[in-house]
Amino acid sequence: MSTARTRPPSVQLVYFLAAFCLLNWAANCSELRVRVRLTDGQVTEEILEADSEKDFISLEFKEGDGTLITFIADFKQDVKLFRALILGELERGQNQYQALCFLTRLLPNEIIPSESMAKLRQENPQAVRIAEEQRGVEPLTMDVAVNFSKASQLSAHIHNVCAEAQDAIYTREVDVKYWLDRGADGSMFEILPKASDFPGLQSCQASEDLWRPCTCQYSLRLEWYPCLLKFCRSRDNSGKVSPYKCGIKSCRKGYQFDYYVPQKQLCFWDGET
Ligand SMILES: *[C@@H]1O[C@H](CO)[C@@H](O)[C@H](O)[C@H]1NC(C)=O
């Protein structure tokens, strides 16, 4: 914790008064555009949106190769949703693009609340931002397929965001257990074959047969997102100290998804042959 006076200048986003949103709510008060540098050195623009009514935050950006990444934190249902729209290589007879959707449980304190996000304002939009905290890469084994036509019960966003990924919506058994305990309908989930069911199942990267099953890997990274609220302390005339929200901490985090595919060709980005 730091006081307002000692707040480091690196906090480039200021926590704005609620009045800002009330006065400007017809404007893009809940949209933030943040320039970030990708792993390959290119600069891209992240668009962050928050809706405190529907209680979600979305983040979207394009990677250097044109892949569109969409991330949604749905606080209503404790769901994190990742979608990748990956451009295919037309000259190799691939579809125009392939869409993937990954769902995992949203844990408490992974990202700031939507109502706080809706109050963030950009101070210096041209600056290329670097996250204050590096949260590494989380490996996730996606061992369950999700039926698109039933998935809206889990999160209202799936219907729109995963429409192009109907045959490629994945989650994890451990997350499914959590959602089932909260009353989700189990019939939308289907457990995928496990690596142990297939002796000799290879990673798609190592596999040379386009028609054989393998374990596909897809990785992405959220370069910058507001992961924590910062609190400052004010002291009134009587000397009483009280905390107030005065900024955010930004984080960077990678996600590495592993999942079964019945044919290597469904995983064309993993290990060019
Ligand atoms: C998904 O659910 C619908 C509606 O119950 C069903 O008709 C369909 O066969 C299911 N799809 C798969 C791939 O199981």
The ligand as an ORCA input file, in Angstrom:
! r2SCAN-3c Opt
* xyz 0 1
  C     -25.636    -31.185    -28.421
  O     -26.921    -31.056    -27.870
  C     -27.968    -31.084    -28.822
  C     -29.264    -30.751    -28.120
  O     -29.510    -31.636    -27.072
  C     -27.974    -32.439    -29.505
  O     -29.002    -32.494    -30.467
  C     -26.628    -32.659    -30.174
  O     -26.563    -33.952    -30.742
  C     -25.487    -32.483    -29.186
  N     -24.225    -32.478    -29.925
  C     -23.246    -33.318    -29.670
  C     -22.039    -33.175    -30.517
  O     -23.316    -34.179    -28.803
*
